[in-house]
Amino acid sequence: MGLDECPDGGKCHHQCGLKCWRVQNCGALSGVYLNDEWPDSVKEKHGVRRVNPRHASPVKAISDALTRVGVSKRKDQAEVIGESPTMWSRYLNGHRSPQCAKVAEWMRSARSEGYELRLQWDADGAR
């Protein structure tokens, strides 16, 4: 028995079985869930791995900084930092870990778009 529809109403194109590939690998469709993020109950049901806090730290810090200046939707954040919306969702969901050069590239892109973001790094990660 497989899924015919993704939890956010999208059509299933991945022959998922009982766990949605999109929940495990992408963000939710825009406007369906709060902040375009899968609710914890959906993530748990579909076996999403727990995020390593060290991996998510600079990504979350950039997302939080953009949200504070009014750029809260993932697709808009991706545009500001020069990343594809799909990859930005993968980073935010903790499925990919950015290298330092990638974080620096995002910061340069944000600056070129007029957003002066500042990250503070310490032993606990970035803020």
ABEGO torsion letter per residue (X at the ends): XBBABBAAGBBBAAGAEABBAAAAABBBBBGABBGGBBBAAAAAAAGBBBBBAAAAAAAAAAAAAAAAAGBABAAAAAAAAGBBAAAAAAAAAGABBBBAAAAAAAAAAAAAAGBBBBBBBBAAEBX
